[in-house]
C-alpha cells in the first residue's frame, strides 16, 4: 500500500493529513492521486460518498494552485450547501501547514448573496459552489471563471437529480479549451454520460472503485420484519433500547418525514426533521443541535441528508427501503465513521424481502434478521 508521499502529495499536506488521522490512502485516492497530481487530463471517478473523494481531487487542486495569482483557478461544484461547506472545511484543514496562503470560498443558495459577493472581492483561488448560486454570481459579474484550470463535478448524479441540469450545462460551456474537468459520481445515468461526451475528452482517465469496498466493514447490517400497522410500535421499541445513542432515521418522502417526526416527538423522543421544504435558517438550527448532541435523532429524506458528516452516530434506521441501491450505501455510511462501529437497520414489510436480497447481493454484504 503506497503512502501519500509516494503518491506524490507534498510534505506539508501529508503533515496535515496525519493530524487528521488520514494515514492510509483509500482506493479512490490511491488510483486518482498519481493521475491528477502528475498529469493534466480529464478524469471520471465512479465512487460513492464516504470513499475519500474530497482528498482525491482536493489535494491535486491545492498542489496546482499558484498562490501568487489572484484569479479563480479551480471550481468545485456540489449538490448541497452542506457538501459545499464540508469540502471548504476539508481543504482548509489540508492547508494547515502550507507556507503560502491558498484561499477558498464557498457559495450556495439559502444565504444572502451580498455577503457572498463581498467575500468574493478578496483574492480567491478556489470557489466551491452549488450550481444555481454560482450561475447567479457569474451572470452578475461577481465571479470570473475564465481562468479556471480545473473544474470538479462532485456527486454529479445528485446534482442532476436535484434539477441542476440546465445550470450545469451553462457553467460547463465556459472556458472549455483550457481547463480539465474531473467528474465524480456514484452512478452513471444517461444524462451523466451525455455530459461526459459533450464536455470531456474521449481520452479522459476512468477509475471505478470496487463496489465490494463501498460499504464500510464496521457497519452491522440488520433488518426487522414487520407490517405497516406495526412499524411505528417497532420503531418506538427500537429507539427505547437505544436511549443513549444517536442516529438518523431515513424516510422516502418529505410528508413521511414530517409525520414520523411529530409522532415520535409526541412519544417524548428527542427528534427533529430535515426535509426539502425547510427554510435554510431552520435547517441550520437543526443541524447545529444534532452536531452538538443536544438533539438525539435526525429524521431525514435521502436528498436532505446529502453532505451530512456527523461523528459518533451509532445507528441508521431505514423506515422505508430507499428507491435506489446507491441511497442504501449513502444512508449506511452516515454511521461507523472514523473507525467506529455502527448499525444499519431496515424495517421490512411483506413484499420488500426480495429488494433486500437484491441489495445484499449487489453490495456483497450480509443483512441479518433480528427480532425485538
HELIX and SHEET records of a PDB file:
HELIX    1   1 UNK A   11  UNK A   19  1                                   9    
HELIX    2   2 UNK A   27  UNK A   38  1                                  12    
HELIX    3   3 UNK A   53  UNK A   64  1                                  12    
HELIX    4   4 UNK A   81  UNK A   94  1                                  14    
HELIX    5   5 UNK A  113  UNK A  119  1                                   7    
HELIX    6   6 UNK A  131  UNK A  139  1                                   9    
HELIX    7   7 UNK A  156  UNK A  161  1                                   6    
HELIX    8   8 UNK A  165  UNK A  172  1                                   8    
HELIX    9   9 UNK A  190  UNK A  199  1                                  10    
HELIX   10  10 UNK A  211  UNK A  213  5                                   3    
HELIX   11  11 UNK A  231  UNK A  240  1                                  10    
HELIX   12  12 UNK A  254  UNK A  266  1                                  13    
HELIX   13  13 UNK A  280  UNK A  291  1                                  12    
HELIX   14  14 UNK A  325  UNK A  332  1                                   8    
HELIX   15  15 UNK A  353  UNK A  363  1                                  11    
SHEET    1   A 7 UNK A 104  UNK A 107  0                                        
SHEET    2   A 7 UNK A 126  UNK A 129  1                                        
SHEET    3   A 7 UNK A  74  UNK A  77  1                                        
SHEET    4   A 7 UNK A 150  UNK A 153  1                                        
SHEET    5   A 7 UNK A 180  UNK A 185  1                                        
SHEET    6   A 7 UNK A  43  UNK A  46  1                                        
SHEET    7   A 7 UNK A 205  UNK A 208  1                                        
SHEET    1   B 7 UNK A 271  UNK A 274  0                                        
SHEET    2   B 7 UNK A 297  UNK A 300  1                                        
SHEET    3   B 7 UNK A 247  UNK A 250  1                                        
SHEET    4   B 7 UNK A 315  UNK A 318  1                                        
SHEET    5   B 7 UNK A 342  UNK A 349  1                                        
SHEET    6   B 7 UNK A 219  UNK A 226  1                                        
SHEET    7   B 7 UNK A 367  UNK A 369  1                                        
END                                                                             
